[in-house]
Amino acid sequence: MTAWSAPALLTLRDAFTLHLSAGPAGADAPEVEVGMVLADDELYVRPQRGAASEWYRAAVRHGEGRIRLAGQTLAVRFEPAGPEVVTVVDAGYRSKYGTFAAFAVGRPARAATLHVSPG
């Protein structure tokens, strides 16, 4: 697993959301804006609608895509996160988004936690 560079981690820490697209670049890989958190310098995203979310299904199916934030586009890999990180990711969403974290800490979203790593 490749780690995020120090500059990328700073950018991720400063970002409120990021834009994500899954699969090969093109018209059939639409970009969505998602909330995200860092936990132990690892990036995690969750779909509000859980596994029913189109972008989530595309990310799992393709395993790769892109994120865009702060004017940069970065190639990434997606993989389902293990149950061992659910609690720390919940805490990250609650800390970052406060009362708005409800979109990410409900059962459907928690079950669809994705780990995002540099591609």
C-alpha positions in Angstrom: 0.0 0.0 0.0 1.4 3.4 -1.0 1.3 6.2 1.6 0.1 9.7 0.9 2.9 12.3 0.5 3.4 15.0 3.1 2.0 17.7 0.8 -1.0 15.5 -0.2 -1.7 14.9 3.5 -1.7 18.7 4.2 -4.1 19.3 1.3 -6.4 16.5 2.5 -6.3 17.8 6.1 -7.3 21.3 4.9 -10.1 20.1 2.6 -13.8 20.0 3.7 -14.8 17.7 0.8 -13.3 16.2 -2.3 -14.5 15.4 -5.8 -14.3 11.7 -6.7 -14.8 9.7 -9.9 -14.5 5.9 -10.1 -13.3 3.9 -13.1 -11.6 5.0 -16.2 -11.8 8.7 -17.1 -14.7 9.5 -19.4 -18.3 10.5 -19.6 -19.5 7.3 -17.8 -17.3 8.2 -14.8 -19.2 11.2 -13.4 -17.7 13.2 -10.6 -19.4 13.4 -7.2 -18.5 15.6 -4.2 -18.1 13.6 -1.0 -17.2 14.2 2.6 -14.0 12.5 3.7 -11.8 12.0 6.7 -8.2 11.1 7.5 -7.6 8.5 10.3 -4.0 7.7 11.1 -3.0 9.5 7.8 -5.3 7.2 5.8 -8.2 8.5 3.7 -11.7 7.2 4.0 -15.0 8.1 2.3 -18.5 7.0 2.8 -21.6 7.2 0.6 -24.6 8.7 2.3 -26.9 6.0 0.7 -24.5 3.2 1.5 -24.0 0.4 -1.0 -27.0 1.7 -3.1 -24.9 4.7 -4.2 -23.8 4.5 -7.8 -20.4 6.0 -7.2 -19.8 3.5 -4.4 -20.7 0.5 -6.6 -18.4 1.9 -9.4 -15.5 2.4 -7.0 -15.8 -1.2 -5.7 -16.2 -2.6 -9.3 -13.3 -0.7 -10.8 -11.0 -0.4 -7.7 -9.5 2.8 -9.1 -10.4 6.3 -10.1 -9.5 9.9 -9.3 -10.0 12.5 -6.6 -9.9 16.2 -7.2 -9.2 18.8 -4.6 -7.3 22.1 -4.3 -6.9 22.2 -8.1 -5.1 18.9 -8.2 -6.3 15.6 -9.7 -4.8 12.5 -8.2 -5.1 8.9 -9.3 -6.4 6.7 -6.5 -7.3 3.1 -5.5 -10.5 2.2 -3.7 -10.9 -0.8 -1.4 -13.6 -1.7 1.2 -12.3 -0.8 4.7 -12.3 -3.4 7.4 -14.5 -3.3 10.5 -11.5 -2.4 12.6 -11.6 1.2 11.4 -15.3 1.9 11.6 -15.2 3.5 15.0 -12.2 5.7 14.3 -13.7 6.8 11.0 -17.0 7.6 12.8 -15.1 9.7 15.3 -13.3 11.5 12.4 -16.6 12.4 10.7 -18.2 13.6 14.0 -15.1 15.7 14.7 -14.9 17.2 11.3 -18.6 17.7 10.4 -20.2 18.1 13.8 -24.0 17.8 13.7 -23.8 17.3 9.9 -21.9 14.0 10.4 -25.3 12.1 10.4 -24.9 11.6 6.6 -21.8 9.5 7.2 -22.4 7.7 10.5 -25.7 5.9 9.8 -25.7 2.1 9.3 -25.8 2.2 5.5 -22.9 4.6 5.2 -20.8 2.8 7.8 -21.2 -0.5 6.0 -19.9 1.1 2.8 -16.7 2.7 4.2 -14.0 2.9 1.5 -10.3 3.2 2.0 -8.7 5.5 -0.6 -5.0 5.3 -1.3 -2.7 6.9 -3.9 -2.8 5.2 -7.2 
